[in-house]
Amino acid sequence: MNGSVSGKTGLSKSRKEHSAYRRIVTGNISAKSVVQSDEQLLAYAFKTVRGYEHTLVWVNPATPDLGKEQRFDSYPDSVVPGPGGTSLHFVTFPPGAVFADPSFDGEAAQEEALIRLPGLADHFENEDPAMHKTNTVDYSVVYDGEIWLELDDAETLHLKRGDVVVQNGTRHAWRNKGTKPVTMLFFLSGARERQ
């Protein structure tokens, strides 16, 4: 679902094109550092949620072994890494009004999320599908726009471009209460489950 495209990064959303991000992967050949790949990743645009995009940049399901070539050739069984693993994601959240629109089909959106975001979407709560927690430490960066982080007991923080949240396996939801899309960069580090 994550494809390569040629052309510029950050394609204009006003033309209803999807975002694209350049991913450069380095490696070692004969003890020399080299570019292993250099490509554009086209964001996956959800069909059921207008303006919602996801780009899985990279995933290591478990602790990487640098003695082997690091590859990401196929979409993983889970976008959430296990202990010692990592994953990197760009996510664009549409304004909350998209979810309040009468044409929004919550069941269809949940089904698509289960396919696109395996290992994450299954943690979305039934009562409030935006609320979730995973066994990860997440470094969450507001890349562009403004968003609200909701924690337990409706504690809410307003975040702006450049703000960083470190999520330590806590229950939370991201809420776009504005009128423009917001793009986040998420780095998930797999952790051991709370005992």
MOPEHU-V420719 format. One record per backbone hydrogen bond with DSSP energy under -0.5 kcal/mol. CO is the residue of the C=O (numbers start at 1). NH is the residue of the N-H. Records with the same first field share a line. If there is no record, write none. Layout:
CO=NH ; NH
This chain:
1=3
3=42
5=40
12=15 ; 17
13=16
19=43
20=10
21=41
22=24
23=39
25=36 ; 37
27=34
29=32
32=29
34=27 ; 36
37=25
39=23
40=5 ; 42
41=21
42=3
43=45
44=46 ; 54
49=52
51=53
52=46
53=92
54=44
55=57 ; 90
58=88
60=86
61=82
64=66
65=68
69=71
79=81
82=85
83=63
85=190
86=60
87=188
88=57 ; 58
89=186
90=55
91=93 ; 184
92=53
93=182
95=98
96=99 ; 100
97=101
101=104
104=106
105=109
106=110
107=111
108=112
109=113
110=114
111=115
112=116
113=117
115=118
117=120 ; 121
118=79
120=123
121=124
128=125 ; 131
131=125
132=172
134=136
135=191
136=138 ; 169
137=189
138=140 ; 167
139=141 ; 187
140=165
141=143 ; 185
142=162
144=183
145=161
147=159
148=150 ; 175
149=157
150=173
151=154
152=155
155=151
157=149 ; 159
159=147
160=163
163=142
165=140 ; 167
166=168
167=138 ; 169
172=132
173=150 ; 175
175=148 ; 177
176=96
182=93
183=143 ; 144
184=91
185=141
186=89 ; 188
187=139
188=87 ; 190
189=137
190=84
